């Protein structure tokens, strides 16, 4: 057994073996996988092993498409064939108009990744799958490449290819401890000896947190019991002449696929159970949980009505085993926050179908620092401290119960709510706030006109648009007040702070005390990784502010680049909250509350910051605005947040103050062309492709990350160009992932969209083929399955000269 290697992967299921395989494909062969028993002896061996192209975001579609392509190649090996039923086809049933609208969106989203789905009606569903009844059925989403694969054969094929390339696998080699040496190297202690390595990958399946406990990391992953049964032979299948398609039913909470001449039927029962919460028997290997079909009885009745052949068919076996879920249902693939050389590929609830792509992504991150796709949807840094074991269990149960029900636009489900709240949450709730969630924080989306107002989630415009329009009108004509909970805030201080920040960003760091500037940070390949507002509060002190979701991501990016001395990072996300006071009367309102501060344009100009008092509440006021109106952000210590909010609310009566929420802000920022991190700013494109040229200072002396990459590709054609467009559609906006087309051919993808109430335009942002990025260029945007005319606009739709911001 090796004593030293580059990478040790702990766990021999689909995640571990796929990572091992893909590391060798990236040229890294000094790698070792250790497995406590046999390969596939955890969850992998009893997987239902469905392999589909369906994904809710393009990254998920991409990694699944990679899996399908890879599995086809591996299965074609004549010496080691794999039982892969490729392209049996699959149907996701639709029983509501919302299902159909969603499927139309997903068809457009997948098209941008080169994947073709088809929407079929109920009669066609029955024609393609002769075992189903069509009651309450409107149609379905057809995936022509859907299929299933033998999990053990697949995993062994990945392992075999990795070994052939030079990797090593040690079976029956339980890990007893993992610790880090002062020089950063890891020591993986096994029963067969120690291995020192540069990097560790946690691929521990349902034992993920046993490995985590050794390291001191609690991963937001738990296990759920999941049951499926295998039927005896079904005459209709024997007579069909080809494999019946896979089936997934969001109304009846089940899936099925052909298994020999019968069916494998899996249930997502509402009376589901977590598993292993109090520890896992060390001898639980190639094992199952006790059968418990009683908890599925409610589902079974509905399943039998959908597939009456099951009423006439015997059950030959039942499989009830653990599968892992993260706190939002997506896996955790990437670098573990707080470490420079610890990675994970865990929470793979659909590991067989996605595992090829997960391994590819992780290998690219380990070897190159980033993947070809933006991987935020599966990045471990998306979870912060709130995602503890109990929170994760609640969200896992909820996800399990809604396995085939995709999230509707602006839908925030009830499990795990109130994980993070500010002191004024009860006040906003009393004002009829409808809350969403951002990185665990409750944040007001809008304020209902009355307590009985119902928030209907739809891919189309609803009555909420009128409510949002009224909030925007108040901000535009008078003054509005918004709480921005969870805004990521880091104090960066020390004698080396200014020079260090300048060495990290492609933008100019504010030089004068009191100045505020927007800065961008790049990957080593020159792609956009972060956006932050920097406020220089003293010669040796800055505040760094970024999106709430970026809290762990940005802290980790900065921490990993800290010098040995001279700079200190102080997290402040949980100590302060922003109150946005915005609108033409905002200056008068603040002057009434804070008469000793000179709020005039001359004394408090745009893009500056000052410490102020709001009544007797302390705050740092920044004259910045994400909505394009005159306004200030008040960064208030949480212990005085209630006080500040109360004083502003009381004083605001005179000025027509109205609360507004994040949906109003979203509409207004689109009118201004402002970006949303991880929607419009992603690691797939550089700042020039992202239309951020004015923020990139290539002539600065500092050799910032990504500078060499940008210089190296100077003059090469852009992959995509970021544009803003207006769309001719009155019943809906596009949604992120929808395709931009010319004559039916995809030329780009929507990143953000919404209705601009001040300019009365349907607005969207997108990355598109540069040939179509010039002002005035027209093309089509797909909205709920239909093409609508769109036109590129230049600059900002609202107040392009920033007169209101500067007033």
LUMLO-973238 format. One record per residue (C-alpha): residue in one letter; x, y, z. Coordinates in steps of 0.001 Angstrom, whole numbers, plus 500000, padded with zeros to 6 digits. Layout:
N
REC   r        X        Y        Z
REC   A        X        Y        Z
...
! end
This chain:
807
REC   r        X        Y        Z
REC   X   500000   500000   500000
REC   X   501256   503477   499118
REC   X   502525   505669   501936
REC   X   502157   508925   500018
REC   X   500060   510157   497090
REC   X   498474   513271   495663
REC   X   494822   512456   496448
REC   X   493035   509963   498680
REC   X   489349   509292   497997
REC   X   487422   507763   500889
REC   X   484515   505661   499664
REC   X   484075   503154   496855
REC   X   480591   503894   495582
REC   X   479637   505651   492373
REC   X   480874   509051   493620
REC   X   484294   507839   494686
REC   X   484914   505640   491657
REC   X   483733   508327   489235
REC   X   486073   510859   490833
REC   X   488967   508396   490651
REC   X   488245   507689   486989
REC   X   487971   511358   486028
REC   X   491111   512361   487925
REC   X   493066   509931   485774
REC   X   491411   511386   482672
REC   X   492649   514814   483799
REC   X   496180   513418   483993
REC   X   496364   512937   487762
REC   X   497192   509281   488350
REC   X   498969   509372   491727
REC   X   495620   508814   493399
REC   X   494250   506227   495806
REC   X   490724   505116   496701
REC   X   490129   503382   500041
REC   X   486948   501419   500709
REC   X   485965   499893   504047
REC   X   484454   496830   502353
REC   X   483800   495959   498720
REC   X   483136   498543   496019
REC   X   479419   499460   495797
REC   X   478658   497965   499227
REC   X   476866   501070   500529
REC   X   473929   502710   498774
REC   X   475181   502116   495240
REC   X   474499   498389   495131
REC   X   470727   498693   495708
REC   X   470175   501772   493577
REC   X   467251   501772   491162
REC   X   469916   503155   488795
REC   X   467836   505375   486534
REC   X   469814   507453   484050
REC   X   467942   510531   482856
REC   X   468811   513849   481218
REC   X   466298   515826   483279
REC   X   467639   518641   485471
REC   X   466246   521850   486959
REC   X   469302   523948   485996
REC   X   471642   523701   483048
REC   X   474603   522457   485078
REC   X   472560   519461   486199
REC   X   471495   518770   482622
REC   X   475101   519010   481498
REC   X   476470   516599   484071
REC   X   473684   514097   483359
REC   X   474356   514308   479638
REC   X   478020   513637   480349
REC   X   477011   510610   482435
REC   X   474925   509187   479590
REC   X   477711   509652   477068
REC   X   480287   508119   479412
REC   X   478084   505149   480302
REC   X   477491   504404   476624
REC   X   481244   504361   476035
REC   X   481926   502104   479009
REC   X   479067   499754   478114
REC   X   480470   499323   474606
REC   X   483589   497566   475908
REC   X   483253   494063   474387
REC   X   485445   492509   477070
REC   X   483548   494034   479991
REC   X   480004   494857   478837
REC   X   477595   496679   481117
REC   X   473893   495964   481299
REC   X   472831   499481   480240
REC   X   469313   499905   478857
REC   X   470055   503136   477053
REC   X   467271   505141   475401
REC   X   464318   503133   476682
REC   X   462670   506537   476943
REC   X   460930   508029   479924
REC   X   457806   510040   480733
REC   X   457306   512551   483530
REC   X   453550   512786   483850
REC   X   451683   516097   484026
REC   X   448409   516412   485896
REC   X   448103   520205   486185
REC   X   448645   523244   483982
REC   X   451535   524145   486288
REC   X   453195   520819   485419
REC   X   452818   521560   481710
REC   X   454139   525113   482038
REC   X   457103   523838   484005
REC   X   457884   521127   481489
REC   X   457787   523661   478666
REC   X   460352   525695   480584
REC   X   462559   522660   481178
REC   X   462366   521726   477497
REC   X   463708   525180   476623
REC   X   466359   525006   479349
REC   X   467606   521602   478186
REC   X   467697   522731   474574
REC   X   470447   525161   475511
REC   X   472574   522187   476604
REC   X   471940   520249   473391
REC   X   469295   517993   474978
REC   X   465949   517396   473294
REC   X   462816   516715   475323
REC   X   459280   516522   473973
REC   X   455911   517468   475453
REC   X   453281   514852   474625
REC   X   449558   514698   475375
REC   X   447788   512110   477510
REC   X   446867   509892   474578
REC   X   450469   509798   473400
REC   X   451606   508960   476942
REC   X   449348   505908   476892
REC   X   450510   504963   473415
REC   X   454168   505006   474429
REC   X   453526   503373   477812
REC   X   450633   500911   477372
REC   X   450439   500013   481083
REC   X   449131   503380   482322
REC   X   445646   504817   482725
REC   X   445179   508470   481759
REC   X   442762   509710   484459
REC   X   443706   513198   485715
REC   X   446453   513242   483098
REC   X   447128   516207   480803
REC   X   450305   514962   479206
REC   X   453934   514330   479956
REC   X   457560   515225   479338
REC   X   459294   512680   477087
REC   X   463016   512047   477545
REC   X   464134   509850   474635
REC   X   467478   508932   476249
REC   X   466084   507847   479619
REC   X   467259   504446   480762
REC   X   468749   502347   483551
REC   X   472091   500709   484248
REC   X   473553   497962   486397
REC   X   475153   499855   489321
REC   X   477794   497280   490229
REC   X   478931   496778   486638
REC   X   479150   500534   486074
REC   X   481174   501166   489216
REC   X   483527   498293   488464
REC   X   484032   499636   484933
REC   X   485055   503047   486297
REC   X   487373   501388   488795
REC   X   488904   499129   486140
REC   X   489657   502053   483820
REC   X   491136   504108   486684
REC   X   493399   501227   487754
REC   X   494529   500767   484171
REC   X   495509   504455   484085
REC   X   497644   504091   487233
REC   X   495277   504746   490143
REC   X   495159   502324   493060
REC   X   492177   500957   495002
REC   X   492433   499395   498465
REC   X   489369   497381   499438
REC   X   488646   496155   502959
REC   X   490588   499141   504214
REC   X   488428   501017   506765
REC   X   489533   504530   507661
REC   X   490042   505007   511404
REC   X   491066   508658   511449
REC   X   491906   511614   509231
REC   X   493996   514542   510437
REC   X   495910   517451   508972
REC   X   499596   518107   509508
REC   X   500969   521615   510172
REC   X   502185   521813   506559
REC   X   498642   521232   505295
REC   X   499078   517632   504206
REC   X   496521   515044   505282
REC   X   497161   511741   506981
REC   X   494517   509101   506312
REC   X   494879   506404   508954
REC   X   493501   503017   507919
REC   X   493577   499581   509505
REC   X   496233   498667   506960
REC   X   498489   501664   507520
REC   X   498706   505429   507021
REC   X   498649   507329   503739
REC   X   499923   510901   503606
REC   X   498392   512963   500823
REC   X   497949   516474   499539
REC   X   494182   516310   499107
REC   X   491304   514271   500555
REC   X   487915   513559   498979
REC   X   484983   512559   501179
REC   X   482909   510153   499087
REC   X   481544   508344   502106
REC   X   477913   507881   501046
REC   X   475679   507418   504065
REC   X   478791   507369   506278
REC   X   479664   510897   505165
REC   X   479459   512330   508663
REC   X   481530   509559   510219
REC   X   484344   510881   508035
REC   X   483267   514431   508802
REC   X   483537   513806   512541
REC   X   487163   512734   512105
REC   X   487935   516038   510362
REC   X   485691   518300   512421
REC   X   483134   519027   509692
REC   X   479385   518465   509985
REC   X   477991   517998   506505
REC   X   474345   518902   505774
REC   X   473594   515374   504566
REC   X   471367   512703   506107
REC   X   469838   509452   504866
REC   X   466258   508526   504075
REC   X   464833   505036   503826
REC   X   463601   504422   500302
REC   X   461571   501469   499140
REC   X   460922   499870   495815
REC   X   459467   496510   494891
REC   X   460064   494104   492017
REC   X   457116   492361   490437
REC   X   456718   488985   488880
REC   X   456470   488778   485088
REC   X   453725   490883   483531
REC   X   452117   489492   480338
REC   X   451594   492957   478839
REC   X   455332   493641   479067
REC   X   456166   490290   477515
REC   X   453801   491106   474652
REC   X   454962   494706   474128
REC   X   457934   493774   471978
REC   X   460321   496374   473407
REC   X   461189   497848   476794
REC   X   458458   499955   478343
REC   X   459545   503533   479086
REC   X   460478   504709   482547
REC   X   457704   506525   484358
REC   X   457731   509281   486997
REC   X   454476   510526   488467
REC   X   454370   513725   490587
REC   X   450685   513224   491385
REC   X   450949   509671   492688
REC   X   454544   509905   494010
REC   X   456096   506912   492307
REC   X   458395   505831   489508
REC   X   458728   502623   487560
REC   X   461002   500979   485068
REC   X   461157   497584   483456
REC   X   463086   494883   485301
REC   X   463328   491690   483237
REC   X   459699   490906   482266
REC   X   458247   492752   485236
REC   X   458492   496174   486813
REC   X   460580   497902   489449
REC   X   458243   500326   491225
REC   X   459614   502904   493648
REC   X   457473   504823   496125
REC   X   458006   508277   497607
REC   X   455588   507874   500476
REC   X   454406   510806   502583
REC   X   454980   508830   505805
REC   X   458693   508571   505064
REC   X   461507   507937   507527
REC   X   464997   509250   508099
REC   X   467700   506666   508727
REC   X   470917   506451   510715
REC   X   470379   509693   512603
REC   X   471714   508187   515830
REC   X   474582   506283   514268
REC   X   475079   503447   511800
REC   X   475998   499882   512679
REC   X   479602   499281   511517
REC   X   478432   495949   510095
REC   X   475735   497534   507928
REC   X   477338   496479   504633
REC   X   475493   495320   501509
REC   X   472505   495501   503812
REC   X   468914   496685   503730
REC   X   466374   498068   506158
REC   X   463359   495970   507194
REC   X   460475   495905   504711
REC   X   457765   498379   505612
REC   X   455189   498518   502819
REC   X   452486   499545   505297
REC   X   453735   503121   505264
REC   X   453262   503130   501472
REC   X   449643   501943   501456
REC   X   448211   505379   500639
REC   X   450489   505593   497622
REC   X   449933   502003   496549
REC   X   446222   502523   495965
REC   X   446952   505451   493644
REC   X   449812   503621   491939
REC   X   447538   500640   491186
REC   X   444945   502955   489647
REC   X   447603   504464   487412
REC   X   448953   501018   486457
REC   X   446122   498470   486862
REC   X   448358   495605   485767
REC   X   449931   495764   489232
REC   X   446658   494601   490778
REC   X   447057   491332   488886
REC   X   450761   490889   489504
REC   X   452632   489423   492441
REC   X   455518   491109   494241
REC   X   458629   488928   494191
REC   X   460904   491116   496360
REC   X   461060   494383   498290
REC   X   464135   496583   498634
REC   X   464248   499158   501434
REC   X   467597   500889   501734
REC   X   469137   504230   502695
REC   X   469751   506996   500181
REC   X   471415   510283   501042
REC   X   469844   513736   500856
REC   X   471387   517143   501353
REC   X   469566   520109   502868
REC   X   468240   521187   499454
REC   X   468226   517881   497574
REC   X   471241   518679   495388
REC   X   474600   517009   496057
REC   X   477656   518632   497615
REC   X   480418   518414   495027
REC   X   483482   520607   495391
REC   X   485824   522135   497937
REC   X   484783   522121   501585
REC   X   484614   525686   502998
REC   X   487379   526409   505490
REC   X   489886   524079   503817
REC   X   492145   524470   500807
REC   X   492542   520760   500095
REC   X   489436   518960   501344
REC   X   486716   518006   498858
REC   X   483434   516150   498872
REC   X   481151   514271   496513
REC   X   478238   513476   498817
REC   X   474468   513716   499148
REC   X   474005   511884   495848
REC   X   470351   510975   496033
REC   X   470414   510224   492296
REC   X   474024   509119   492288
REC   X   473947   506520   489507
REC   X   472243   508759   486995
REC   X   474390   511783   487800
REC   X   477580   510187   489107
REC   X   479548   510388   485867
REC   X   479023   514132   485714
REC   X   479675   514676   489418
REC   X   483020   512939   489136
REC   X   483950   514985   486065
REC   X   483160   518247   487846
REC   X   485059   517344   490997
REC   X   488107   516156   489076
REC   X   488199   519420   487120
REC   X   487960   521425   490347
REC   X   490737   519399   492015
REC   X   493098   519599   489035
REC   X   492239   522974   487474
REC   X   490517   524899   490281
REC   X   487225   525185   488398
REC   X   484908   523238   486116
REC   X   483802   524089   482596
REC   X   480354   524762   484096
REC   X   479387   527074   486918
REC   X   478818   524641   489791
REC   X   477077   526821   492371
REC   X   474011   524542   492353
REC   X   476137   521774   493905
REC   X   478824   523834   495680
REC   X   479232   522871   499374
REC   X   479674   526583   500187
REC   X   476003   527277   499466
REC   X   475131   526056   502981
REC   X   476031   528041   506076
REC   X   475801   527374   509795
REC   X   472010   527117   509811
REC   X   472113   523821   507881
REC   X   472559   521637   510962
REC   X   471502   518007   511238
REC   X   467926   518707   512345
REC   X   467411   521350   509663
REC   X   468805   518958   507064
REC   X   466484   516178   508231
REC   X   463426   518413   507916
REC   X   464401   519552   504440
REC   X   465257   515996   503385
REC   X   461827   514736   504425
REC   X   460209   517599   502508
REC   X   462292   516942   499394
REC   X   461557   513233   499568
REC   X   457819   513906   499805
REC   X   458059   516175   496744
REC   X   460543   514113   494745
REC   X   458968   514716   491329
REC   X   457421   518127   492079
REC   X   459739   520850   490847
REC   X   459843   524212   492597
REC   X   457589   526833   491078
REC   X   458926   530389   490599
REC   X   459348   532131   493969
REC   X   458190   529009   495818
REC   X   459774   528614   499255
REC   X   458595   525485   501009
REC   X   457759   525415   504733
REC   X   460246   522930   506215
REC   X   463167   524422   508094
REC   X   461810   527960   508056
REC   X   462804   530681   510527
REC   X   466335   529265   510603
REC   X   467673   532822   510397
REC   X   465650   535885   511272
REC   X   466411   539458   512279
REC   X   464874   541315   515246
REC   X   462257   542943   513002
REC   X   460909   539732   511466
REC   X   457756   539884   513690
REC   X   457255   543529   512733
REC   X   457414   542799   509021
REC   X   455142   539793   509461
REC   X   452626   542063   511194
REC   X   452828   544303   508120
REC   X   451711   541290   506005
REC   X   455126   540531   504559
REC   X   455305   537440   502346
REC   X   458719   535937   503042
REC   X   461172   534028   500907
REC   X   464485   532543   501967
REC   X   468037   533567   501046
REC   X   470820   531418   502505
REC   X   468525   530490   505374
REC   X   467508   534104   506072
REC   X   463855   535099   505972
REC   X   463516   538037   503590
REC   X   460358   539878   502566
REC   X   459394   539276   498941
REC   X   456500   541751   499011
REC   X   453856   543067   501370
REC   X   450377   541638   500927
REC   X   447548   544180   500626
REC   X   445655   542217   503284
REC   X   446173   539131   505401
REC   X   443955   536989   503142
REC   X   445905   537712   499954
REC   X   447019   534437   498395
REC   X   450432   534166   496782
REC   X   449953   531922   493736
REC   X   453114   530502   492223
REC   X   453117   530429   488468
REC   X   455290   530690   485381
REC   X   452831   533402   484303
REC   X   452015   536874   485637
REC   X   449752   536840   488702
REC   X   448090   539379   490984
REC   X   451419   539823   492757
REC   X   452600   542020   489872
REC   X   450084   544727   490862
REC   X   451290   544602   494470
REC   X   454922   544895   493367
REC   X   454035   547746   491011
REC   X   452474   549678   493911
REC   X   455601   549202   496029
REC   X   457783   550452   493171
REC   X   455517   553467   492649
REC   X   456054   554497   496271
REC   X   459839   554167   495950
REC   X   459825   556064   492660
REC   X   457530   558902   493771
REC   X   458054   559165   497528
REC   X   460141   556873   499752
REC   X   460343   553175   500540
REC   X   461888   551062   503277
REC   X   463325   547596   502757
REC   X   465178   545227   505039
REC   X   468045   543289   503409
REC   X   468632   540422   505795
REC   X   471773   538319   505636
REC   X   473783   540638   503386
REC   X   477314   539244   503402
REC   X   479661   541633   505163
REC   X   483346   541198   505993
REC   X   485570   543757   507651
REC   X   489051   543661   506120
REC   X   491601   545487   508204
REC   X   495302   545804   508852
REC   X   498262   547734   507467
REC   X   498331   545574   504358
REC   X   494579   545594   503657
REC   X   494534   548120   500783
REC   X   497480   546616   498925
REC   X   496149   543092   499407
REC   X   492684   543939   498081
REC   X   494227   545702   495107
REC   X   496200   542538   494337
REC   X   493000   540450   494261
REC   X   490546   542474   492173
REC   X   490610   543404   488504
REC   X   488901   546660   489483
REC   X   490057   549819   491240
REC   X   489910   549706   495040
REC   X   488550   552939   496579
REC   X   491533   555123   497518
REC   X   489963   557906   499589
REC   X   488539   557244   503028
REC   X   484761   557336   502780
REC   X   484596   556234   499161
REC   X   482616   553201   497951
REC   X   483259   551199   494800
REC   X   482055   548076   492992
REC   X   484789   545504   492400
REC   X   485034   542190   490581
REC   X   487180   539162   491362
REC   X   488244   536489   488894
REC   X   489278   532856   488827
REC   X   492787   531962   487710
REC   X   491287   531295   484271
REC   X   489946   534849   484176
REC   X   486267   534098   484748
REC   X   484036   536059   487133
REC   X   483960   534507   490597
REC   X   482759   537303   492884
REC   X   481272   540780   492979
REC   X   481642   543011   496029
REC   X   481002   546545   497188
REC   X   484129   547862   498911
REC   X   483831   550775   501331
REC   X   487056   552359   502591
REC   X   486336   553378   506177
REC   X   489924   554153   507230
REC   X   493369   553922   505678
REC   X   493660   550383   507021
REC   X   490008   549282   507152
REC   X   487459   548277   504514
REC   X   484002   546764   504489
REC   X   483453   544086   501864
REC   X   479787   543518   500984
REC   X   478309   540876   498683
REC   X   475238   538744   498094
REC   X   473798   536904   501096
REC   X   474269   533548   499395
REC   X   478008   534203   498998
REC   X   478801   534268   502738
REC   X   480894   531092   502959
REC   X   481983   531219   499321
REC   X   483518   534690   499479
REC   X   485013   534280   502941
REC   X   486669   531071   501805
REC   X   487988   532667   498599
REC   X   489484   535559   500561
REC   X   490775   533392   503423
REC   X   492642   531081   501081
REC   X   494568   534096   499720
REC   X   495396   535801   503024
REC   X   499008   536823   503548
REC   X   500806   535494   506616
REC   X   500477   538860   508347
REC   X   499139   542368   507927
REC   X   495537   541573   506995
REC   X   492632   540337   509128
REC   X   489147   539175   508061
REC   X   486271   539798   510480
REC   X   482888   538269   509520
REC   X   479990   540657   510157
REC   X   477100   539044   508298
REC   X   475311   538039   511486
REC   X   476012   541225   513457
REC   X   474437   543834   511164
REC   X   471417   544194   508877
REC   X   470745   546665   506069
REC   X   467761   548975   506020
REC   X   467383   550526   502573
REC   X   465765   553975   502574
REC   X   465167   554921   498964
REC   X   463194   557375   496885
REC   X   463116   561110   496113
REC   X   462007   561895   499682
REC   X   464626   559682   501342
REC   X   466980   562606   502044
REC   X   464239   564587   503790
REC   X   463208   561598   505884
REC   X   466765   560843   506996
REC   X   467504   564503   507698
REC   X   464537   564623   510043
REC   X   465825   561592   511961
REC   X   469499   562565   511840
REC   X   469701   566392   511804
REC   X   473402   566520   512774
REC   X   474361   564666   509592
REC   X   474536   566769   506452
REC   X   472669   564607   503919
REC   X   473112   567090   501052
REC   X   474589   566029   497728
REC   X   477664   568147   498398
REC   X   478393   566666   501826
REC   X   477146   563139   501220
REC   X   477620   562402   497499
REC   X   476828   559207   495656
REC   X   479208   556293   496337
REC   X   480340   557503   499752
REC   X   479878   556195   503296
REC   X   479647   557854   506712
REC   X   478875   556759   510266
REC   X   475540   558281   511311
REC   X   472885   558167   514017
REC   X   469284   557342   513135
REC   X   467706   558885   516186
REC   X   469904   557260   518816
REC   X   470597   554125   516759
REC   X   474083   553815   515268
REC   X   474530   552975   511606
REC   X   477003   553133   508765
REC   X   475225   554881   505910
REC   X   476304   554144   502345
REC   X   474901   556201   499508
REC   X   474420   553338   497107
REC   X   471261   551974   495539
REC   X   470428   548682   493853
REC   X   467143   550109   492584
REC   X   468307   553239   490758
REC   X   466595   555788   492993
REC   X   468160   558280   495383
REC   X   468800   556346   498553
REC   X   470994   555041   501305
REC   X   471843   551668   502774
REC   X   471878   551851   506571
REC   X   474044   549096   508038
REC   X   472637   548779   511550
REC   X   473893   546614   514440
REC   X   471222   544000   515063
REC   X   470746   545034   518681
REC   X   469499   548410   517426
REC   X   467710   547236   514290
REC   X   464253   547300   515849
REC   X   464894   550807   517150
REC   X   466104   552139   513807
REC   X   463237   550498   511904
REC   X   460677   551849   514357
REC   X   462027   555399   514179
REC   X   462137   555373   510363
REC   X   458626   553920   510138
REC   X   457171   556527   512494
REC   X   458954   559445   510870
REC   X   458120   558151   507422
REC   X   454378   558668   507772
REC   X   454854   562324   506906
REC   X   456669   561405   503690
REC   X   454407   558598   502459
REC   X   456837   555845   503422
REC   X   455899   552367   502190
REC   X   457666   549054   502816
REC   X   458902   547188   499770
REC   X   460358   543761   499203
REC   X   462905   541901   497109
REC   X   460560   541375   494142
REC   X   460269   545134   493713
REC   X   464046   545450   493959
REC   X   464461   542684   491377
REC   X   462266   544575   488919
REC   X   464093   547860   489475
REC   X   467614   546393   489238
REC   X   466737   544870   485846
REC   X   465728   548324   484607
REC   X   469153   549575   485698
REC   X   471077   546643   484223
REC   X   472453   545616   487609
REC   X   473602   542026   487989
REC   X   472642   539184   490295
REC   X   475492   536963   491519
REC   X   475214   533345   490325
REC   X   472520   534329   487845
REC   X   474175   536973   485648
REC   X   477680   536589   487102
REC   X   479010   533047   486698
REC   X   482367   531316   486390
REC   X   481737   530267   482783
REC   X   482558   533721   481375
REC   X   485177   536409   481780
REC   X   484408   540057   482625
REC   X   484588   541183   478994
REC   X   482106   538525   477923
REC   X   480032   539597   480945
REC   X   479955   543228   479713
REC   X   481948   544461   482694
REC   X   484714   546123   480662
REC   X   484489   549400   482604
REC   X   485384   547605   485830
REC   X   488475   545836   484445
REC   X   491752   547727   484827
REC   X   494253   545729   482812
REC   X   496832   548523   483147
REC   X   496998   548356   486944
REC   X   500319   547204   488345
REC   X   498873   544393   490442
REC   X   498984   540904   488951
REC   X   495467   540022   490093
REC   X   494097   536472   489724
REC   X   493014   535907   486142
REC   X   495096   538744   484653
REC   X   497515   536431   482877
REC   X   494621   534383   481494
REC   X   492901   537507   480159
REC   X   496143   538712   478534
REC   X   496724   535286   477006
REC   X   493371   535227   475251
REC   X   493340   538889   474211
REC   X   491989   539140   470689
REC   X   490356   535718   470682
REC   X   486617   535615   469928
REC   X   484252   535800   472888
REC   X   482398   532599   473750
REC   X   479233   534539   474633
REC   X   478270   538157   475267
REC   X   476035   539412   478048
REC   X   473096   541516   476876
REC   X   469897   543095   478130
REC   X   466773   542831   476013
REC   X   463133   543819   475948
REC   X   460551   541204   474984
REC   X   457156   541411   473364
REC   X   455090   539260   475726
REC   X   452223   540328   477971
REC   X   451412   537172   479944
REC   X   454782   536095   481359
REC   X   458486   536742   481567
REC   X   461075   534152   480619
REC   X   462786   532267   483418
REC   X   466466   531550   483992
REC   X   467566   528850   481573
REC   X   465050   529631   478846
REC   X   466546   529625   475367
REC   X   467212   532544   473051
REC   X   466760   531442   469432
REC   X   467120   532497   465814
REC   X   465025   530456   463383
REC   X   464616   527842   466099
REC   X   468367   527430   466702
REC   X   469651   528248   470194
REC   X   471985   531257   470355
REC   X   471913   531888   474103
REC   X   470365   531432   477523
REC   X   468333   533722   479788
REC   X   469973   534486   483143
REC   X   467432   536881   484736
REC   X   464077   538327   483780
REC   X   461174   540337   485129
REC   X   458736   543117   484366
REC   X   460071   546666   484663
REC   X   457182   548638   486101
REC   X   458814   552071   485831
REC   X   459573   551647   482121
REC   X   456638   549335   481342
REC   X   458843   546759   479638
REC   X   459293   543015   479825
REC   X   463053   542745   480481
REC   X   465544   539898   480385
REC   X   469290   539395   480597
REC   X   471169   536659   478781
REC   X   474472   535318   477533
REC   X   474189   534990   473751
REC   X   476220   534381   470602
REC   X   478299   537571   470080
REC   X   477082   537808   466487
REC   X   473657   538797   467817
REC   X   474749   541070   470691
REC   X   474587   544446   468941
REC   X   471993   547011   469942
REC   X   468762   546586   468041
REC   X   469360   542966   467038
REC   X   466144   540954   467130
REC   X   465583   537290   467892
REC   X   463141   535051   469752
REC   X   462962   534144   473432
REC   X   461084   531040   474460
REC   X   458502   531700   477184
REC   X   456438   528733   478371
REC   X   457212   526915   475169
REC   X   456366   529710   472745
REC   X   458741   532068   470874
REC   X   458364   535789   471536
REC   X   460156   538624   469782
REC   X   462976   540291   471694
REC   X   465424   543111   470940
REC   X   468844   543940   472395
REC   X   469048   547305   474136
REC   X   472181   549215   475073
REC   X   472773   550895   478405
REC   X   470137   551193   481096
REC   X   466408   551345   480463
REC   X   465790   553580   483478
REC   X   467669   556830   484159
REC   X   470655   555957   481997
REC   X   472504   559103   483142
REC   X   472074   558156   486833
REC   X   470550   561572   487497
REC   X   468291   560227   490251
REC   X   471149   558409   491978
REC   X   473239   561596   491920
REC   X   470414   564014   492837
! end
